[in-house]
Amino acid sequence: MDTKLPLFLKPYFWSYNFDNLTIEKHPRSIVQALLHYGNQEATEWLFSTYPKNTIRDVFATTYRGEYDRKSLHLWETVFNLKLKDRADVIANA
């Protein structure tokens, strides 16, 4: 059975069909949106729903340009890692 997201999270998913998002099938999209745009209530829900390692792994596999400066700095500090720039990854491929 797929678990729907609580309605208070709907404003963070304006570019998604919110009614089709489920916790089990869309963890990457959910984690990225809430790390980038979520307020305290949304991030508390995120960390109570997914294991911290799952959230960290999603964050670690994105690029610096996918977050605004404040969000990027916060989550790099929380997870004690530094994201790569997309240009650096492409140049070293």
C-alpha positions as CSV (number, residue, x, y, z in Angstrom):
1,M,0.0,0.0,0.0
2,D,1.3,3.4,-0.9
3,T,1.3,6.2,1.6
4,K,0.2,9.6,0.4
5,L,1.8,12.8,1.6
6,P,0.1,15.0,4.2
7,L,-1.8,17.9,2.7
8,F,0.3,20.5,4.6
9,L,3.2,19.6,2.2
10,K,1.3,20.4,-1.0
11,P,2.7,23.9,-1.4
12,Y,6.2,22.4,-1.8
13,F,5.2,20.3,-4.8
14,W,3.7,22.8,-7.2
15,S,5.5,21.2,-10.2
16,Y,4.3,17.7,-9.3
17,N,0.9,16.0,-9.4
18,F,0.7,16.0,-5.7
19,D,-2.1,13.4,-5.5
20,N,0.2,10.8,-7.3
21,L,3.2,11.3,-5.0
22,T,3.7,8.5,-2.4
23,I,6.3,8.1,0.3
24,E,7.4,4.7,-1.0
25,K,7.6,5.4,-4.7
26,H,9.0,9.0,-4.8
27,P,11.5,9.4,-2.0
28,R,14.1,11.3,-4.1
29,S,11.6,13.9,-5.3
30,I,10.2,14.3,-1.9
31,V,13.5,14.6,-0.1
32,Q,14.9,17.1,-2.6
33,A,11.9,19.4,-2.6
34,L,11.7,19.5,1.2
35,L,15.4,20.0,1.7
36,H,15.3,22.9,-0.7
37,Y,12.0,24.5,0.1
38,G,10.7,23.1,3.3
39,N,10.1,25.0,6.5
40,Q,10.7,23.6,10.0
41,E,7.5,21.6,10.1
42,A,8.2,20.1,6.6
43,T,11.7,19.1,7.5
44,E,10.7,17.6,10.8
45,W,8.1,15.5,8.9
46,L,10.8,14.5,6.4
47,F,13.2,13.3,9.1
48,S,10.5,11.5,11.0
49,T,9.4,9.7,7.8
50,Y,12.7,8.7,6.1
51,P,15.9,7.4,7.7
52,K,18.6,10.1,8.0
53,N,20.9,8.0,5.8
54,T,18.3,8.0,3.0
55,I,18.0,11.8,3.2
56,R,21.8,12.2,3.3
57,D,22.2,9.9,0.3
58,V,19.7,11.9,-1.8
59,F,21.4,15.1,-0.8
60,A,24.9,13.7,-1.6
61,T,23.9,12.7,-5.1
62,T,22.7,16.1,-6.2
63,Y,24.7,19.1,-7.3
64,R,25.4,22.5,-5.7
65,G,23.3,24.4,-8.3
66,E,20.2,22.5,-7.3
67,Y,19.9,24.4,-3.9
68,D,19.9,28.1,-3.0
69,R,22.9,29.2,-1.0
70,K,21.2,29.1,2.4
71,S,19.7,25.7,2.0
72,L,23.0,24.4,0.5
73,H,25.1,25.7,3.4
74,L,22.6,24.3,6.0
75,W,22.4,20.8,4.6
76,E,26.2,20.6,3.9
77,T,26.7,21.5,7.5
78,V,24.1,19.0,8.9
79,F,25.4,16.1,6.8
80,N,29.1,17.2,7.0
81,L,29.7,17.0,3.3
82,K,30.3,19.3,0.3
83,L,28.4,18.8,-2.9
84,K,30.2,19.0,-6.2
85,D,29.5,21.5,-9.0
86,R,27.9,19.9,-12.0
87,A,30.7,21.4,-14.2
88,D,33.4,19.7,-12.1
89,V,31.7,16.3,-12.5
90,I,31.3,16.8,-16.3
91,A,34.9,17.9,-16.7
92,N,36.2,14.9,-14.9
93,A,34.1,12.4,-16.7
